[in-house]
Each structure stands twice: as C-alpha cells, then as structure tokens.
Amino acid sequence: MAECCSGGKTRIIHTCSGASDVGEIADKTARKLSKDGYGNMTCLAAIGAHLSGFVESAKGADENITIDGCPVACAKKNLEHIGVTPKSYILTEMGLVKGKTPITEKIVTEISNRIKEKKQKTRTDADKSGEGSCCCG
Amino acid sequence: MKIEVLGTGCPKCRKLTELVTETVKETGVTAEIGKVDKINDIMNYGVMITPALAIDGKVVVAGRIPSKDEIKKWIGEKQPK
C-alpha cells in the first residue's frame, strides 16, 4: 500500500522468500509483519528486476528491513545493489537451522515478535533524538 | 514527454505538481503533466511511498520532493540529443 500522510516513518519490508524452510519462514514472517501494520511488504523480485517504482520507493523510505532465511542474505544484497543499506535480519543467526526447521505459526509469530522488539528498542532511541515526522510535513 | 505526479493529493504532492509545472515552463520543453491519484494506479507503478514522479513511465523519485535541479536533469536526460 502506498504511504503518505501516515503520520509516521515509512518502513518497507523485503524478504528473500527462498526455497528452503527458513526462506519460507522469512516470507511468512514478512507477511505477518505487514498484516500487523508493522511495515509494508514489497516484492524483492521487483528490486532485482530494477523496476523503477520499487527501487525509488526503497531509496525514499525512512527505513528498509530485510528478512533472509540464511547467511547468503539475498534480500540484503539486493538492497545493497541499489545503494540502500537495510536493517538486516538473518533467521539462521536468530537460532533457526536451515533444513531442520518446521514451518509453524508458532515460529513465525516468535520471529515476528523478536523483530518488533528489536525495532522497538531502536525506535525508542530514535524518538529520544527527535527523529520521525510525517512525510507530508 | 509525459511527466506524472503520483500522489493522493497531500500538500507535498501538490507542491511537487507546482514545482514540476514551474520547471517545465523554465526549461521550455514540451511536456504533458498529469496526475496519478488513485491508489491502485500508484501501486501499479510499484510506488510504495508518495509523492513520486514518473517521466515517460519511469519513476525517478519516490517519498520526497526533489529539487528543481534534479527535475531539470531528469528532463534533460529524456530530451533528444
């Protein structure tokens, strides 16, 4: 969903949506975060295809987060290719094991909550510094 | 040349329309300036944040108001050599 006048920072969520179990969990986590209103999920393939609207949106967002299943970090690297440094989450570095992780709602919820908690800390720090404003200012 | 301002009508979107109109006048190029204000149409450009600007169908900026110099540069790139 296109954002403006939302009264807050724009946060875009990119995920590898990879073929492995952790890739699938990364995808489901991004969808959950998007549904929860935590940010807006977008299509990583469109970034890879250099579609201008997606690329410029990532460049113009206040914050980009990437959720990758494994350390290959395709989502993070896609963003770096267009000159954007995202906040990166790699699920194998968060305790999941590639090839040995069941895809359950419980795990997706747990990972989602951990991402939200980490960002909460960051946003609290940002709030102290007076960051954040409506894009329509 | 077709220049489109993408946005649902917020103050920044209106400001961008004004800026583009002024810049086109100053440069003297022949351009059709249009608005894309329906959310589904904006999404079809892959734009997640507005205001955004597209020149001949290519999005050149999203989420901020560019400077006049930037707009002039993008227009210049589209001009025949």
Backbone of each chain as ProteinMPNN parsed JSONL, in Angstrom:
{"seq_chain_A": "MAECCSGGKTRIIHTCSGASDVGEIADKTARKLSKDGYGNMTCLAAIGAHLSGFVESAKGADENITIDGCPVACAKKNLEHIGVTPKSYILTEMGLVKGKTPITEKIVTEISNRIKEKKQKTRTDADKSGEGSCCCG", "coords_chain_A": {"N_chain_A": [[0.837, -1.196, 0.0], [0.57, 2.173, -0.876], [2.163, 4.844, 0.812], [1.492, 7.846, 2.482], [1.259, 10.863, 4.349], [0.918, 9.406, 6.647], [1.624, 9.922, 9.135], [3.851, 8.917, 10.36], [6.996, 7.144, 10.306], [8.117, 5.738, 7.209], [8.256, 2.38, 6.555], [9.691, -0.249, 4.879], [9.379, -3.653, 4.033], [11.404, -6.285, 3.075], [11.882, -9.519, 1.794], [13.662, -12.639, 1.4], [12.193, -14.844, 0.629], [12.945, -17.457, 0.108], [13.706, -20.829, -1.21], [14.129, -22.743, 0.724], [13.293, -24.154, 4.009], [13.762, -22.162, 5.955], [13.695, -19.963, 4.318], [11.034, -19.926, 3.581], [9.885, -19.435, 6.053], [10.902, -16.905, 6.49], [9.513, -15.509, 4.521], [6.826, -15.852, 5.379], [6.986, -14.564, 7.808], [7.504, -11.918, 7.035], [5.105, -11.366, 5.728], [3.343, -11.559, 7.88], [4.245, -9.471, 9.542], [3.653, -7.348, 7.896], [0.86, -7.55, 7.668], [0.239, -7.071, 10.307], [0.626, -4.427, 10.436], [3.097, -3.42, 10.848], [4.871, -2.642, 8.929], [5.364, -2.164, 5.364], [5.186, -4.766, 3.193], [7.115, -5.55, 0.329], [7.921, -6.46, -3.106], [10.669, -8.379, -3.551], [11.698, -9.419, -5.892], [11.074, -7.495, -7.761], [12.813, -5.476, -7.121], [15.202, -6.713, -7.79], [14.749, -6.877, -10.495], [15.06, -4.322, -11.194], [12.901, -2.515, -11.327], [11.605, 0.629, -11.627], [9.791, 1.997, -9.86], [9.696, 0.454, -7.509], [12.382, 0.427, -6.799], [12.956, 3.166, -6.391], [11.17, 3.665, -4.336], [12.249, 2.153, -2.262], [14.64, 3.529, -1.95], [13.651, 5.937, -1.086], [12.386, 5.442, 1.299], [11.995, 5.733, 4.871], [12.973, 3.708, 6.364], [14.317, 0.535, 5.651], [13.788, -2.891, 5.959], [15.303, -6.097, 5.86], [14.537, -9.52, 5.598], [16.101, -12.424, 5.774], [16.435, -15.901, 5.115], [18.802, -17.411, 5.37], [22.464, -17.146, 5.706], [23.336, -16.43, 3.162], [21.965, -14.261, 2.37], [20.291, -12.945, 0.37], [18.232, -11.013, 0.113], [19.193, -8.813, 1.542], [21.489, -8.276, 0.034], [20.398, -7.641, -2.444], [19.237, -5.183, -1.871], [21.506, -3.731, -1.231], [22.72, -3.638, -3.704], [21.319, -1.638, -4.978], [22.128, 0.515, -3.663], [21.132, 0.865, -1.109], [21.209, 0.577, 2.367], [20.011, -1.829, 4.351], [18.237, -2.604, 7.459], [19.167, -5.58, 8.628], [17.887, -8.867, 9.032], [18.704, -12.115, 9.769], [17.625, -15.306, 9.668], [18.907, -17.72, 10.409], [20.823, -16.744, 12.026], [19.357, -16.037, 14.083], [18.781, -18.24, 15.408], [17.433, -20.3, 14.028], [17.618, -23.359, 12.156], [18.825, -24.159, 9.043], [17.104, -26.273, 6.856], [16.216, -27.886, 8.846], [14.095, -26.907, 10.204], [10.82, -26.776, 11.315], [7.944, -25.512, 9.604], [6.002, -23.507, 11.191], [3.2, -21.796, 12.68], [3.745, -20.874, 15.188], [6.526, -20.504, 15.268], [6.815, -18.523, 13.313], [5.381, -16.439, 14.491], [6.933, -16.027, 16.775], [9.395, -15.185, 15.683], [8.55, -12.883, 14.377], [7.754, -11.322, 16.567], [10.198, -10.99, 17.839], [11.587, -9.46, 15.995], [10.033, -7.152, 16.024], [10.42, -6.364, 18.698], [13.159, -5.81, 18.733], [13.226, -3.647, 16.994], [11.666, -1.929, 18.378], [13.291, -1.115, 20.469], [15.207, 0.278, 19.001], [13.632, 2.303, 17.916], [12.858, 3.647, 20.159], [15.242, 4.779, 20.914], [15.608, 6.418, 18.697], [13.429, 8.121, 18.938], [14.179, 9.562, 21.152], [16.11, 11.154, 20.084], [14.689, 12.85, 18.614], [13.874, 12.193, 16.05], [11.826, 11.424, 13.167], [8.902, 12.044, 11.369], [5.91, 13.21, 9.77], [5.499, 12.378, 6.351], [4.443, 14.35, 4.846], [4.933, 16.751, 5.898]], "CA_chain_A": [[0.0, 0.0, 0.0], [1.359, 3.401, -0.943], [2.061, 5.586, 2.062], [1.769, 9.268, 2.624], [0.438, 11.446, 5.405], [0.586, 8.365, 7.612], [1.958, 10.448, 10.448], [4.992, 8.22, 10.937], [8.06, 6.767, 9.372], [7.77, 4.7, 6.235], [9.125, 1.213, 6.718], [9.428, -1.249, 3.838], [9.888, -4.976, 4.42], [11.815, -7.11, 1.936], [12.28, -10.85, 2.252], [14.213, -13.49, 0.341], [11.169, -15.829, 0.226], [13.737, -18.52, -0.509], [13.122, -22.158, -1.407], [14.326, -23.604, 1.897], [12.346, -23.951, 5.118], [13.967, -20.84, 6.579], [13.229, -18.98, 3.331], [9.567, -19.867, 3.696], [9.566, -18.757, 7.318], [11.197, -15.479, 6.252], [8.385, -14.985, 3.742], [5.63, -15.795, 6.227], [7.234, -13.53, 8.829], [7.319, -10.604, 6.393], [3.658, -11.192, 5.502], [2.701, -11.307, 9.172], [4.603, -8.115, 9.979], [2.911, -6.42, 7.035], [-0.556, -7.615, 8.085], [0.144, -6.469, 11.64], [0.787, -2.975, 10.304], [4.445, -3.039, 11.275], [5.531, -2.04, 7.763], [4.748, -2.605, 4.116], [5.989, -5.747, 2.452], [7.176, -5.308, -1.102], [8.425, -7.608, -3.862], [12.121, -8.354, -3.751], [11.982, -9.699, -7.309], [10.967, -6.226, -8.492], [14.076, -4.762, -6.881], [16.179, -7.415, -8.617], [14.458, -6.559, -11.902], [15.311, -2.876, -11.319], [11.683, -1.767, -11.67], [11.914, 1.943, -11.053], [8.923, 2.374, -8.741], [10.115, -0.29, -6.324], [13.738, 0.869, -6.45], [12.898, 4.524, -5.835], [10.465, 3.595, -3.05], [13.22, 1.683, -1.265], [15.592, 4.627, -1.714], [12.98, 7.053, -0.417], [11.776, 5.04, 2.578], [12.763, 6.08, 6.078], [13.634, 2.509, 6.869], [14.127, -0.718, 4.922], [14.296, -4.053, 6.67], [15.352, -7.32, 5.06], [14.459, -10.767, 6.367], [16.674, -13.511, 4.991], [16.426, -17.183, 5.8], [20.147, -17.923, 5.654], [23.517, -16.124, 5.586], [23.562, -15.996, 1.771], [21.432, -12.892, 2.507], [19.892, -12.428, -0.956], [17.428, -9.788, 0.231], [20.109, -7.735, 1.955], [22.389, -7.951, -1.089], [19.592, -6.95, -3.46], [19.099, -3.779, -1.466], [22.827, -3.1, -1.328], [22.98, -3.398, -5.129], [20.716, -0.366, -5.413], [22.681, 1.581, -2.824], [20.371, 1.018, 0.135], [21.68, -0.284, 3.453], [18.837, -2.136, 5.168], [18.404, -3.286, 8.74], [19.11, -6.969, 8.173], [17.608, -9.973, 9.954], [19.012, -13.403, 9.138], [16.965, -16.226, 10.6], [19.842, -18.702, 10.975], [21.561, -16.052, 13.095], [18.391, -15.855, 15.172], [18.605, -19.541, 16.054], [16.813, -21.337, 13.207], [18.589, -24.199, 11.442], [18.389, -24.383, 7.661], [16.861, -27.678, 6.523], [15.757, -28.651, 10.018], [13.131, -26.094, 10.963], [9.432, -26.935, 10.866], [7.283, -24.235, 9.294], [4.809, -23.443, 12.046], [2.731, -20.452, 13.03], [4.408, -20.507, 16.441], [7.867, -19.975, 14.951], [6.625, -17.254, 12.578], [4.984, -15.419, 15.476], [8.083, -15.752, 17.648], [10.378, -14.375, 14.925], [7.93, -11.553, 14.173], [7.825, -10.581, 17.83], [11.591, -10.625, 18.122], [11.93, -8.332, 15.11], [9.333, -5.959, 16.556], [11.079, -5.958, 19.948], [14.45, -5.183, 18.404], [12.969, -2.343, 16.402], [11.105, -1.067, 19.423], [14.435, -0.508, 21.155], [15.808, 1.257, 18.091], [12.743, 3.455, 17.756], [12.902, 4.423, 21.39], [16.458, 5.593, 20.813], [15.385, 7.442, 17.675], [12.48, 9.091, 19.488], [14.902, 10.444, 22.063], [16.892, 12.104, 19.308], [13.762, 13.75, 17.933], [13.652, 11.775, 14.675], [10.489, 10.954, 12.811], [7.915, 13.07, 11.072], [5.02, 12.871, 8.667], [6.148, 12.623, 5.06], [3.807, 15.498, 4.186], [5.405, 17.877, 6.683]], "C_chain_A": [[0.871, 1.245, 0.0], [1.098, 4.25, 0.294], [2.322, 7.064, 1.877], [0.866, 9.785, 3.719], [0.075, 10.423, 6.464], [0.957, 8.804, 9.024], [3.125, 9.726, 11.098], [6.019, 7.909, 9.886], [7.555, 5.722, 8.394], [8.783, 3.568, 6.355], [8.728, 0.164, 5.672], [10.122, -2.561, 4.212], [10.187, -5.792, 3.158], [12.225, -8.482, 2.483], [12.77, -11.697, 1.086], [13.158, -14.441, -0.203], [11.828, -17.033, -0.445], [13.073, -19.888, -0.507], [13.205, -23.052, -0.167], [13.258, -23.331, 2.96], [12.516, -22.558, 5.746], [13.569, -19.707, 5.623], [11.715, -18.817, 3.409], [9.142, -19.161, 4.988], [9.829, -17.252, 7.186], [10.023, -14.825, 5.518], [7.147, -14.818, 4.625], [5.773, -14.724, 7.312], [6.992, -12.14, 8.246], [5.829, -10.339, 6.157], [2.934, -10.884, 6.805], [2.986, -9.877, 9.65], [3.818, -7.072, 9.176], [1.433, -6.376, 7.436], [-0.77, -6.95, 9.442], [0.315, -4.947, 11.604], [2.156, -2.48, 10.703], [5.224, -2.34, 10.16], [4.808, -2.5, 6.519], [5.677, -3.554, 3.388], [5.969, -5.388, 0.971], [7.839, -6.499, -1.792], [9.922, -7.48, -4.109], [12.488, -8.587, -5.218], [11.948, -8.411, -8.131], [12.213, -5.369, -8.298], [15.162, -5.383, -7.771], [15.999, -7.107, -10.1], [14.655, -5.076, -12.209], [14.071, -2.119, -11.789], [11.695, -0.458, -10.884], [11.073, 2.316, -9.84], [9.348, 1.716, -7.444], [11.488, 0.2, -5.847], [13.695, 2.25, -5.781], [12.162, 4.544, -4.497], [11.415, 3.133, -1.949], [14.205, 2.8, -0.921], [14.953, 5.755, -0.902], [12.395, 6.711, 0.94], [12.645, 5.473, 3.75], [13.559, 4.873, 6.557], [13.305, 1.309, 5.98], [14.61, -1.841, 5.81], [14.287, -5.257, 5.726], [15.295, -8.511, 6.0], [14.94, -11.885, 5.441], [16.641, -14.794, 5.802], [17.816, -17.607, 6.238], [21.208, -16.855, 5.375], [23.857, -15.718, 4.147], [23.007, -14.572, 1.611], [21.05, -12.236, 1.173], [19.122, -11.108, -0.852], [18.327, -8.602, 0.571], [20.974, -7.3, 0.77], [21.651, -7.266, -2.231], [19.477, -5.471, -3.14], [20.434, -3.053, -1.611], [23.186, -2.792, -2.787], [22.393, -2.081, -5.62], [21.145, 0.787, -4.499], [21.93, 1.829, -1.533], [20.937, 0.058, 1.178], [20.493, -0.581, 4.371], [19.22, -2.575, 6.575], [18.157, -4.759, 8.421], [18.812, -7.945, 9.306], [17.859, -11.276, 9.205], [18.572, -14.504, 10.11], [17.899, -17.28, 11.185], [20.702, -18.067, 12.08], [20.643, -15.751, 14.283], [18.018, -17.218, 15.769], [17.953, -20.626, 15.211], [17.893, -22.101, 12.434], [18.042, -24.53, 10.059], [18.244, -25.885, 7.392], [16.302, -28.495, 7.665], [14.711, -27.894, 10.833], [11.708, -26.317, 10.442], [8.781, -25.572, 10.63], [5.969, -24.188, 10.063], [4.464, -21.991, 12.344], [3.458, -19.939, 14.277], [5.776, -19.873, 16.156], [7.747, -18.627, 14.24], [6.269, -16.132, 13.558], [6.162, -15.035, 16.358], [9.109, -14.859, 16.937], [9.83, -12.961, 14.709], [8.07, -10.714, 15.436], [9.244, -10.137, 18.15], [12.035, -9.459, 17.242], [11.286, -7.054, 15.632], [10.018, -5.447, 17.819], [12.394, -5.25, 19.67], [14.234, -3.789, 17.865], [12.418, -1.381, 17.437], [12.224, -0.353, 20.152], [15.041, 0.59, 20.29], [14.949, 2.504, 18.003], [12.717, 4.303, 19.017], [14.121, 5.341, 21.375], [16.254, 6.749, 19.825], [14.458, 8.528, 18.206], [13.186, 10.092, 20.396], [15.659, 11.523, 21.299], [15.996, 13.028, 18.493], [13.515, 13.406, 16.476], [12.174, 11.502, 14.428], [9.535, 12.088, 12.549], [7.043, 12.57, 9.927], [5.694, 13.223, 7.356], [5.577, 13.864, 4.375], [4.199, 16.827, 4.818], [5.0, 19.249, 6.374]], "O_chain_A": [[1.806, 1.354, 0.793], [-0.035, 4.362, 0.762], [3.264, 7.467, 1.195], [-0.184, 9.201, 3.988], [-0.961, 10.549, 7.116], [0.632, 8.122, 9.996], [3.364, 9.91, 12.291], [5.929, 8.346, 8.739], [6.675, 4.924, 8.716], [9.994, 3.774, 6.269], [7.571, -0.25, 5.6], [11.275, -2.581, 4.642], [9.328, -5.961, 2.293], [12.854, -8.566, 3.538], [12.357, -11.507, -0.058], [13.214, -14.813, -1.375], [11.326, -17.556, -1.44], [12.025, -20.087, 0.107], [12.438, -24.004, -0.03], [12.443, -22.417, 2.833], [11.535, -21.87, 6.029], [13.158, -18.631, 6.06], [11.19, -17.708, 3.315], [8.175, -18.399, 5.01], [9.072, -16.433, 7.707], [9.6, -13.721, 5.861], [6.503, -13.769, 4.614], [4.801, -14.065, 7.682], [6.359, -11.293, 8.875], [5.351, -9.223, 6.362], [2.026, -10.054, 6.839], [2.086, -9.17, 10.103], [3.381, -6.053, 9.711], [0.836, -5.304, 7.531], [-1.813, -6.349, 9.698], [0.165, -4.271, 12.622], [2.369, -1.28, 10.878], [6.125, -1.544, 10.424], [3.765, -3.149, 6.599], [6.797, -3.201, 3.019], [4.942, -4.976, 0.431], [8.269, -7.441, -1.127], [10.371, -6.567, -4.802], [13.461, -8.025, -5.722], [12.709, -8.26, -9.087], [12.617, -4.631, -9.196], [15.935, -4.674, -8.416], [16.965, -7.079, -10.864], [14.445, -4.63, -13.338], [14.186, -1.176, -12.572], [11.782, -0.443, -9.656], [11.593, 2.894, -8.886], [9.357, 2.357, -6.393], [11.72, 0.364, -4.649], [14.318, 2.468, -4.742], [12.489, 5.344, -3.621], [11.388, 3.66, -0.837], [14.56, 2.994, 0.241], [15.627, 6.439, -0.131], [11.951, 7.603, 1.662], [13.867, 5.567, 3.637], [14.664, 5.002, 7.083], [12.151, 1.1, 5.606], [15.709, -1.772, 6.36], [13.384, -5.413, 4.904], [15.92, -8.515, 7.061], [14.277, -12.239, 4.466], [16.799, -14.776, 7.023], [17.996, -18.106, 7.349], [20.888, -15.782, 4.866], [24.596, -14.755, 3.941], [23.518, -13.784, 0.816], [21.447, -11.104, 0.894], [19.343, -10.194, -1.646], [18.23, -7.534, -0.034], [21.165, -6.107, 0.534], [22.214, -6.408, -2.911], [19.601, -4.617, -4.018], [20.484, -1.907, -2.058], [23.871, -1.809, -3.07], [22.906, -1.478, -6.563], [20.592, 1.885, -4.56], [22.074, 2.89, -0.924], [21.123, -1.128, 0.906], [20.022, 0.304, 5.086], [20.381, -2.879, 6.848], [17.066, -5.134, 7.994], [19.396, -7.868, 10.387], [17.293, -11.508, 8.137], [19.086, -14.611, 11.224], [17.717, -17.697, 12.329], [21.235, -18.76, 12.947], [21.083, -15.281, 15.332], [17.062, -17.33, 16.537], [17.919, -21.781, 15.637], [18.944, -21.551, 12.105], [16.958, -25.096, 9.915], [19.155, -26.665, 7.67], [15.951, -29.662, 7.486], [14.475, -28.202, 12.001], [11.428, -26.076, 9.268], [9.034, -24.611, 11.357], [4.961, -24.753, 9.64], [5.305, -21.095, 12.271], [3.747, -18.749, 14.406], [6.13, -18.843, 16.729], [8.498, -17.698, 14.536], [6.791, -15.021, 13.463], [6.366, -13.857, 16.654], [9.623, -13.902, 17.517], [10.555, -11.975, 14.841], [8.455, -9.546, 15.382], [9.462, -9.043, 18.669], [12.77, -8.579, 17.69], [11.922, -6.002, 15.675], [10.181, -4.239, 17.994], [12.71, -4.229, 20.281], [14.955, -2.857, 18.22], [12.669, -0.177, 17.384], [12.141, 0.844, 20.427], [15.349, 1.682, 20.769], [15.46, 3.624, 18.013], [12.573, 5.524, 18.954], [14.052, 6.507, 21.763], [16.662, 7.884, 20.071], [14.674, 9.714, 17.955], [12.863, 11.279, 20.423], [15.833, 12.643, 21.778], [16.487, 13.89, 17.764], [12.998, 14.238, 15.73], [11.384, 11.368, 15.362], [9.366, 12.982, 13.378], [7.4, 11.631, 9.215], [6.379, 14.241, 7.254], [6.169, 14.372, 3.423], [3.835, 17.894, 4.324], [5.416, 20.184, 7.057]]}, "seq_chain_B": "MKIEVLGTGCPKCRKLTELVTETVKETGVTAEIGKVDKINDIMNYGVMITPALAIDGKVVVAGRIPSKDEIKKWIGEKQPK", "coords_chain_B": {"N_chain_B": [[7.007, 14.407, -24.214], [6.028, 12.781, -21.234], [5.046, 13.656, -18.082], [4.413, 12.564, -14.865], [2.811, 13.107, -11.779], [2.701, 11.33, -8.889], [0.469, 10.682, -6.388], [-1.8, 10.999, -3.627], [-2.938, 13.42, -3.169], [-1.93, 14.989, -1.109], [-0.363, 17.751, 0.73], [2.387, 17.767, 0.011], [2.358, 16.415, -2.403], [0.931, 18.184, -3.978], [2.649, 20.346, -3.921], [4.788, 19.281, -5.31], [3.646, 19.016, -7.834], [3.311, 21.708, -8.504], [5.996, 22.507, -8.57], [7.024, 20.958, -10.654], [5.533, 21.947, -12.789], [6.42, 24.612, -12.87], [9.138, 24.159, -13.45], [9.038, 22.926, -15.954], [8.05, 25.029, -17.451], [10.169, 26.862, -17.193], [12.263, 25.507, -18.469], [11.317, 25.213, -20.978], [10.565, 22.964, -22.355], [8.517, 20.663, -24.226], [5.948, 19.219, -22.665], [3.651, 16.914, -21.291], [1.84, 17.236, -18.433], [0.714, 15.196, -15.915], [-1.556, 13.765, -13.435], [-1.465, 11.129, -11.105], [-3.632, 9.776, -9.097], [-5.097, 7.776, -7.95], [-5.062, 5.126, -5.7], [-4.628, 2.443, -6.504], [-3.651, 2.769, -9.076], [-1.292, 4.095, -8.53], [0.037, 2.105, -7.139], [0.401, 0.332, -9.212], [2.599, 1.327, -10.451], [4.506, 0.434, -8.836], [5.084, 1.964, -6.719], [5.584, 2.686, -3.356], [5.651, 4.695, -1.56], [4.656, 8.074, -1.355], [5.138, 11.615, -2.12], [5.611, 10.881, -5.64], [7.431, 10.803, -8.728], [7.104, 10.335, -12.173], [8.66, 9.96, -15.294], [7.951, 9.678, -18.595], [6.93, 7.146, -17.962], [8.832, 6.033, -16.295], [9.748, 5.768, -12.955], [11.284, 8.296, -11.171], [11.758, 9.352, -8.723], [10.751, 8.812, -5.323], [8.846, 9.362, -2.388], [9.839, 11.8, -1.536], [10.259, 15.366, -2.065], [11.819, 16.383, -4.902], [14.656, 18.474, -5.863], [14.566, 21.454, -7.938], [16.694, 21.438, -9.688], [17.281, 18.732, -9.861], [14.988, 17.812, -11.163], [15.224, 19.164, -13.569], [17.507, 17.922, -14.553], [16.59, 15.272, -14.947], [14.646, 15.719, -16.856], [16.236, 16.695, -18.882], [17.712, 14.434, -19.53], [15.888, 12.996, -20.946], [15.525, 14.36, -23.212], [15.872, 14.603, -26.797], [19.079, 14.007, -28.236]], "CA_chain_B": [[7.386, 13.842, -22.911], [4.904, 12.708, -20.298], [5.504, 13.723, -16.695], [3.285, 12.271, -13.982], [2.997, 13.233, -10.34], [1.961, 10.264, -8.233], [0.141, 11.011, -5.004], [-3.25, 11.021, -3.41], [-3.429, 14.793, -3.001], [-1.435, 15.628, 0.116], [0.347, 19.006, 0.425], [3.67, 17.527, -0.691], [2.051, 16.042, -3.8], [0.549, 19.432, -4.661], [3.889, 21.129, -4.046], [5.576, 18.679, -6.386], [2.994, 19.376, -9.101], [3.687, 23.122, -8.767], [7.425, 22.556, -8.887], [7.203, 20.377, -11.993], [4.948, 22.894, -13.746], [7.381, 25.735, -12.962], [10.378, 23.703, -14.087], [8.761, 22.71, -17.382], [7.962, 26.382, -18.05], [11.519, 27.441, -17.237], [13.132, 24.815, -19.433], [10.732, 25.376, -22.303], [10.323, 21.682, -23.033], [7.117, 20.323, -24.447], [5.648, 18.061, -21.817], [2.289, 16.776, -20.775], [1.948, 16.958, -16.993], [-0.506, 14.533, -15.444], [-1.6, 13.33, -12.037], [-1.947, 9.767, -10.84], [-4.041, 9.926, -7.699], [-5.819, 6.591, -7.443], [-4.07, 4.294, -5.004], [-4.298, 1.247, -7.3], [-2.809, 3.198, -10.198], [0.031, 4.384, -7.952], [0.639, 0.795, -6.841], [0.808, -0.295, -10.476], [3.946, 1.806, -10.763], [5.409, -0.143, -7.837], [5.418, 3.019, -5.754], [5.086, 2.379, -2.011], [5.571, 5.932, -0.794], [4.464, 9.252, -2.198], [4.92, 11.833, -3.538], [6.568, 10.276, -6.567], [7.425, 11.439, -10.039], [7.475, 9.427, -13.269], [8.86, 10.616, -16.587], [7.758, 8.659, -19.641], [6.654, 5.835, -17.355], [9.874, 5.575, -15.369], [9.741, 6.5, -11.68], [12.617, 8.851, -10.93], [11.907, 9.628, -7.288], [9.571, 8.487, -4.508], [8.965, 9.619, -0.955], [10.37, 13.137, -1.199], [10.163, 16.371, -3.124], [13.168, 16.623, -5.433], [14.971, 19.876, -6.146], [14.343, 21.863, -9.329], [17.852, 20.988, -10.482], [17.129, 17.297, -10.134], [13.927, 17.658, -12.177], [15.814, 19.621, -14.839], [18.443, 16.878, -15.002], [15.803, 14.128, -15.452], [14.012, 16.148, -18.107], [17.325, 16.79, -19.864], [18.102, 13.08, -19.955], [14.857, 12.48, -21.849], [15.494, 15.165, -24.433], [16.674, 14.047, -27.884], [20.425, 14.608, -28.316]], "C_chain_B": [[6.174, 13.861, -21.981], [5.457, 12.682, -18.866], [4.291, 13.503, -15.797], [3.682, 12.431, -12.52], [2.1, 12.187, -9.686], [1.723, 10.636, -6.773], [-1.345, 11.17, -4.848], [-3.792, 12.418, -3.104], [-2.991, 15.488, -1.729], [-0.676, 16.911, -0.26], [1.657, 18.799, -0.329], [3.431, 17.163, -2.159], [1.695, 17.305, -4.593], [1.774, 20.309, -4.901], [4.732, 20.593, -5.209], [4.973, 19.018, -7.758], [3.359, 20.813, -9.495], [5.12, 23.218, -9.25], [7.69, 22.031, -10.301], [6.684, 21.352, -13.052], [5.895, 24.074, -13.974], [8.62, 25.324, -13.751], [10.179, 23.498, -15.583], [8.69, 24.057, -18.095], [9.358, 26.962, -18.243], [12.392, 26.81, -18.316], [12.594, 24.915, -20.86], [10.483, 24.077, -23.053], [8.821, 21.473, -23.242], [6.822, 19.064, -23.647], [4.194, 18.085, -21.387], [2.435, 16.408, -19.3], [0.63, 16.367, -16.512], [-0.421, 14.135, -13.987], [-2.075, 11.889, -11.988], [-2.334, 9.767, -9.368], [-4.856, 8.765, -7.132], [-4.785, 5.612, -6.885], [-3.669, 3.064, -5.828], [-3.41, 1.597, -8.491], [-1.388, 3.493, -9.714], [0.769, 3.064, -7.689], [1.107, 0.092, -8.117], [2.178, 0.178, -10.955], [4.98, 1.195, -9.797], [5.782, 0.851, -6.759], [4.751, 2.728, -4.409], [4.927, 3.646, -1.184], [5.466, 7.123, -1.75], [4.926, 10.5, -1.442], [5.98, 11.123, -4.394], [6.396, 10.947, -7.922], [7.868, 10.417, -11.085], [7.615, 10.237, -14.553], [8.868, 9.536, -17.658], [7.668, 7.249, -19.044], [7.687, 5.326, -16.386], [9.852, 6.424, -14.095], [11.158, 6.991, -11.398], [12.843, 9.206, -9.465], [10.609, 9.239, -6.584], [9.855, 8.839, -3.06], [9.537, 10.956, -0.562], [10.14, 14.087, -2.369], [11.578, 16.634, -3.638], [13.415, 18.12, -5.636], [14.655, 20.171, -7.621], [15.49, 21.368, -10.222], [17.763, 19.507, -10.82], [16.089, 17.081, -11.243], [14.472, 18.065, -13.546], [16.737, 18.55, -15.415], [17.664, 15.71, -15.614], [15.125, 14.48, -16.778], [15.054, 16.174, -19.223], [17.728, 15.426, -20.405], [17.115, 12.502, -20.965], [14.798, 13.244, -23.171], [16.322, 14.498, -25.525], [18.003, 14.77, -27.986], [20.595, 15.32, -29.657]], "O_chain_B": [[5.406, 14.823, -21.948], [6.232, 11.798, -18.5], [3.267, 14.171, -15.946], [4.734, 11.962, -12.084], [0.889, 12.166, -9.907], [2.667, 10.874, -6.021], [-2.063, 11.44, -5.81], [-4.978, 12.573, -2.813], [-3.606, 16.469, -1.312], [-0.379, 17.132, -1.434], [1.992, 19.584, -1.216], [4.198, 17.552, -3.041], [2.113, 17.465, -5.74], [1.911, 20.933, -5.953], [5.308, 21.358, -5.983], [5.699, 19.274, -8.719], [3.671, 21.097, -10.651], [5.421, 23.92, -10.216], [8.488, 22.602, -11.045], [7.323, 21.555, -14.085], [6.141, 24.481, -15.109], [9.087, 26.063, -14.617], [11.044, 23.851, -16.386], [9.204, 24.211, -19.203], [9.689, 27.483, -19.308], [13.161, 27.496, -18.989], [13.333, 24.725, -21.826], [10.22, 24.092, -24.255], [7.986, 22.033, -22.531], [7.368, 17.993, -23.911], [3.603, 19.14, -21.156], [3.064, 15.408, -18.955], [-0.433, 16.965, -16.682], [0.65, 14.165, -13.381], [-2.968, 11.485, -12.732], [-1.468, 9.759, -8.493], [-5.252, 8.785, -5.966], [-3.773, 5.318, -7.522], [-2.497, 2.688, -5.845], [-2.53, 0.824, -8.869], [-0.411, 3.182, -10.395], [1.957, 2.929, -7.98], [2.089, -0.65, -8.101], [2.831, -0.485, -11.76], [6.181, 1.422, -9.94], [6.696, 0.607, -5.972], [3.536, 2.549, -4.324], [4.162, 3.673, -0.22], [6.104, 7.161, -2.802], [5.09, 10.44, -0.224], [7.079, 10.816, -3.934], [5.373, 11.565, -8.216], [8.872, 9.726, -10.91], [6.785, 11.095, -14.853], [9.678, 8.61, -17.63], [8.255, 6.298, -19.56], [7.474, 4.313, -15.721], [9.93, 7.651, -14.157], [12.109, 6.208, -11.386], [13.982, 9.343, -9.02], [9.522, 9.322, -7.157], [10.965, 8.641, -2.566], [9.709, 11.229, 0.626], [9.866, 13.672, -3.495], [12.441, 17.067, -2.874], [12.485, 18.925, -5.585], [14.499, 19.259, -8.433], [15.274, 20.941, -11.356], [18.122, 19.082, -11.919], [16.291, 16.268, -12.145], [14.216, 17.401, -14.551], [16.741, 18.306, -16.621], [18.032, 15.211, -16.677], [15.041, 13.658, -17.691], [14.8, 15.741, -20.347], [18.045, 15.28, -21.585], [17.467, 11.62, -21.749], [14.12, 12.838, -24.115], [17.355, 13.894, -25.236], [18.067, 15.992, -27.843], [21.653, 15.889, -29.924]]}, "name": "protein", "num_of_chains": 2, "seq": "MAECCSGGKTRIIHTCSGASDVGEIADKTARKLSKDGYGNMTCLAAIGAHLSGFVESAKGADENITIDGCPVACAKKNLEHIGVTPKSYILTEMGLVKGKTPITEKIVTEISNRIKEKKQKTRTDADKSGEGSCCCGMKIEVLGTGCPKCRKLTELVTETVKETGVTAEIGKVDKINDIMNYGVMITPALAIDGKVVVAGRIPSKDEIKKWIGEKQPK"}
